[in-house]
Amino acid sequence: GASPTVRLRQVLGQMPDYKPGRPAAAAAGVTPFKLSSNENPYGPLPSVLAAITEAAGSVNRYPDMAVVGLRERLGRALSVSSDCIATGTGSVAVLAQIVQAACDAGDEVVFAWRSFEAYPIVTQLAGATPVMVALDDRARHRLDAMADAVTERTRVVLVCTPNNPTGPTVHRAELDAFLDRVPSDVIVVIDEAYVEFVRDPEAVRGLEVWRERPNVVVLRTFSKAYGLAGLRVGFAVAHPDVAAAIRKTATPFGVNSLAQVAAVASLDAFDELNERVESIVAERERVVRALQDQGWKLPDSDANFVWFPLGSDSTAFAEACEAAGLMVRQYGDDGVRVTIGEAEANSRLLEVAEAFGAR
Ligand code: PMP
């Protein structure tokens, strides 16, 4: 057809596309595994599936727009008032709502890089300017440099712990020192998408910080430890005024009725889900120890993935994984992120890593 004459925002041309991993081309007879999106390898629990199935009978009705049942259940689980909770279609949507609630055109959002790929995208979509501060040589946040990067245009700082895609946590002591330097009218988001996998005793617990500092917002998701990635539900814990502002920026009826009941049923099944988290953590520890024994020097990971900072060898390593049927996520010439998945997938990763040769 004719080329469109509609005017689109120029910023779209400068924004990267959000790219999922390439599909792995496994040899015939080799089971392929998807280790590219930090998903939970376990399918839904029977109790969660039953709740979804029951709710499916009422999909002619709109969902509860105020998400009352889930917000109250979350409030009980976390010992916070439901006024302090804002939900969205995945924590990435809640993040976009936070940035939209806080930023006018030209305002700044500070975050570490590399970190979650959606950060520059949601920032630019809001008309704000990303200010990216390089990680240190152990792939950790440089919070001192991030504090130096805060200006009077800064409205939001994003702190990702454990950091996606590199794995280390931010420690409580360094975060406190950072927060003491950041003006209290700047929102500091602690993105805890992977918090359930953290075993580092010095790691920040976002809710503890939030209770002391009204400018802190804790971001959580049902996509990872809770295994509901396909249903799209995440939430923020914030001061009631901030939570109300975040709710104002939501698309009406965004969190659908199946997602709402599945999230409630998952909170009810915490113990069973937590056993799965424990086994994923045990697999991570097995993988990390075996890689160390092979001679690999990797950053610490407290998440459900490991980061191979391979520089210009990244493509070769991603291709070796794909040839073995493992779909992984390559980040240009920075490195390759591999999700901890089924035990068989993890063992196959160890074989690929050994054959590739430790770096
Ligand atoms: N934050 C981080 C750090 C992530 O890695 C992800 C998912 N990759 C998200 C947020 C968003 O997850 P979701 O939208 O599924 O809640």
Boltz pocket constraint, residues with backbone or C-beta under 6 A from the ligand:
constraints:
  - pocket:
      binder: B
      contacts: [[A, 37], [A, 38], [A, 89], [A, 90], [A, 91], [A, 92], [A, 93], [A, 116], [A, 160], [A, 162], [A, 164], [A, 191], [A, 193], [A, 220], [A, 221], [A, 222], [A, 223], [A, 229], [A, 232], [A, 233], [A, 234]]
      max_distance: 6.0
